[in-house]
Amino acid sequence: MPRLLDLLSSDTVDMGAVRDHLDALEHPARLAEVVALGKSPQARLFDAASGFRPIGLEHFVAVGRAPMREVVHHGKNSLPLFNRFAKVFCMPDDPSAAERELWGYNRNPALVETTVGPGYFVAHSHDREGEVLIDYLQQPTRKPDAWPPILPNSSRLSRFVYYRTQDVMRGVSEHVTIGRATKGGREMPNWFVLCRED
């Protein structure tokens, strides 16, 4: 079976083959292949995923899941250091909010979370159909008890990481998405891949 890196080595990426390969793997193997991707493969995957597999909020938290129960998406970003993390989502406990958004934050090693902050966000549909926006311009009004305190994204070193940032998410497979960061509406040379735990 071809490895994910092999499938992304060509300038013309066969997204059907990428999807089928990832869907055929069990979670540990799928996650291992996803977190092996560096900056260039992530950038190629993001471009190739445009319009391939439309996603909505249900990709990140399944419809019917209990409110305020977390769903973990393990991630690897394109930065040279501190590039392993997780984006953790939940369904709001406010029924009106649950119709249009998810709440979440970035789970990082203790050192990063302490110095940078938890990076809380609201996820909602993007203006471009079939894509989801992870929006740091908004923050949840509440959180599950086990999550860290909600801090403004302008505080600590978060100002240089999450402040004024929005992530555009595209679908890759049943469990995998690829994202690109924007700041102030401008695309940044930063990508990341997510793999849902369940």
C-alpha positions in Angstrom: 0.0 0.0 0.0 1.5 3.4 -0.9 2.4 5.7 1.9 0.7 9.1 2.1 3.9 10.9 1.4 4.3 8.9 -1.8 0.8 9.9 -2.9 1.7 13.6 -2.3 5.0 13.5 -4.0 3.6 14.3 -7.4 2.6 17.8 -8.6 -0.8 16.3 -9.6 -2.2 14.7 -6.5 -4.8 11.9 -6.9 -7.2 12.9 -4.1 -9.3 9.8 -4.6 -6.3 7.7 -3.9 -5.4 9.8 -0.9 -8.9 9.4 0.5 -9.0 5.7 -0.1 -5.6 5.1 1.4 -6.5 7.0 4.6 -9.9 5.5 5.0 -8.4 2.0 4.8 -6.1 2.5 7.8 -6.9 2.1 11.5 -6.5 5.2 13.6 -2.9 4.6 14.9 -1.6 4.0 11.3 -3.6 6.9 9.9 -2.3 9.3 12.5 1.3 8.2 12.0 1.1 8.9 8.3 -0.7 12.2 8.8 1.9 13.6 11.3 4.7 12.5 9.0 3.7 15.3 6.6 6.0 18.4 6.5 5.3 21.8 5.1 5.5 21.1 1.4 3.3 18.0 1.4 0.8 19.9 3.6 0.7 22.8 1.1 0.2 20.4 -1.8 -2.6 18.6 0.0 -4.4 21.9 0.9 -4.3 23.0 -2.8 -5.4 19.6 -4.1 -8.2 19.3 -1.6 -10.0 22.4 -2.9 -13.5 21.3 -3.8 -12.7 17.6 -3.4 -14.6 16.6 -0.3 -17.1 19.2 1.0 -17.3 19.2 4.8 -19.5 20.8 7.4 -19.4 21.1 11.2 -20.5 17.5 11.5 -17.0 16.4 10.3 -15.6 17.8 13.5 -18.4 16.8 15.9 -20.9 14.2 14.8 -24.6 15.2 14.8 -26.3 13.9 17.9 -23.2 14.0 20.2 -23.9 15.2 23.6 -23.3 19.0 24.2 -20.0 19.9 25.9 -18.5 16.5 25.2 -15.1 16.9 23.5 -13.9 15.5 20.2 -10.2 15.4 19.7 -8.5 16.1 16.3 -4.8 15.4 16.5 -2.7 17.8 14.5 0.7 18.5 12.9 1.5 22.0 11.7 4.2 23.2 9.3 6.2 25.1 11.9 9.7 23.8 12.6 9.2 23.5 16.4 6.3 22.7 18.7 4.3 21.3 15.7 2.3 18.6 17.4 -1.0 19.6 19.0 -4.7 18.9 19.0 -7.7 20.9 18.2 -10.5 19.9 20.6 -14.1 20.6 19.7 -17.5 20.4 21.4 -21.1 21.0 20.6 -22.4 24.1 22.5 -24.8 23.6 25.3 -26.8 26.5 23.9 -29.3 25.0 21.3 -29.3 28.2 19.2 -25.5 28.3 19.0 -25.4 24.5 18.3 -27.3 25.1 15.1 -24.5 27.2 13.6 -21.2 26.7 15.4 -18.8 24.5 17.5 -16.6 25.6 20.3 -13.0 24.6 20.8 -9.4 25.3 21.8 -5.8 24.2 21.0 -4.4 21.5 23.3 -0.6 21.8 23.5 2.2 20.7 25.8 2.1 22.5 29.1 4.9 24.8 28.3 3.3 26.1 25.1 -0.2 26.3 26.7 1.2 28.3 29.6 3.3 30.8 27.6 1.1 31.1 24.5 -2.4 30.4 25.9 -5.1 27.9 24.9 -6.2 29.6 21.7 -10.0 29.3 22.0 -12.1 29.5 18.8 -15.5 29.2 17.3 -15.9 27.0 14.2 -18.5 27.8 11.6 -19.3 27.4 7.9 -16.9 29.3 5.6 -18.2 31.7 3.0 -16.8 29.2 0.4 -19.3 26.3 0.3 -17.9 23.0 1.6 -15.3 24.5 3.8 -15.2 25.3 7.6 -13.6 28.3 9.3 -11.9 28.0 12.6 -12.3 31.5 13.8 -10.1 33.0 16.5 -11.9 36.3 16.2 -14.7 34.7 18.2 -14.5 32.8 21.5 -16.9 30.5 23.2 -19.0 31.9 26.1 -18.5 28.7 28.1 -16.4 25.5 28.1 -16.4 22.0 29.4 -15.1 21.9 33.0 -11.9 20.0 32.2 -10.8 22.6 29.6 -8.4 25.4 30.6 -9.6 28.9 31.4 -10.8 31.0 28.4 -8.3 33.8 27.8 -8.4 36.5 25.2 -6.4 35.7 22.1 -4.7 39.1 22.5 -3.2 38.0 25.8 0.3 36.4 26.5 2.2 35.2 23.4 -1.2 34.3 21.9 -1.2 37.7 20.3 1.5 36.4 17.9 -0.2 33.1 17.2 -4.0 33.2 17.4 -4.9 36.9 17.5 -6.8 38.0 14.3 -6.3 34.5 12.8 -8.8 32.3 11.0 -8.1 28.8 9.7 -9.7 27.6 6.4 -10.4 23.8 6.6 -10.9 21.4 3.7 -11.9 17.8 3.7 -9.5 15.0 2.8 -11.1 11.8 4.0 -13.5 10.5 6.6 -11.2 11.4 9.5 -8.7 13.9 8.0 -8.8 17.6 7.1 -6.2 20.0 6.0 -6.1 23.7 7.0 -4.3 26.9 6.1 -4.0 29.9 8.5 -5.0 33.4 7.5 -4.4 36.6 9.5 -6.3 39.8 8.9 -7.8 38.2 5.8 -4.4 37.4 4.2 -3.1 33.8 3.6 -0.1 32.9 5.7 2.6 30.3 4.8 1.3 28.0 7.5 -0.6 24.8 7.1 -1.7 22.0 9.4 -3.3 18.6 9.1 -5.9 17.1 11.5 -6.9 13.6 12.2 -10.1 12.9 14.2 -9.7 10.4 17.1 -13.0 8.7 16.9 
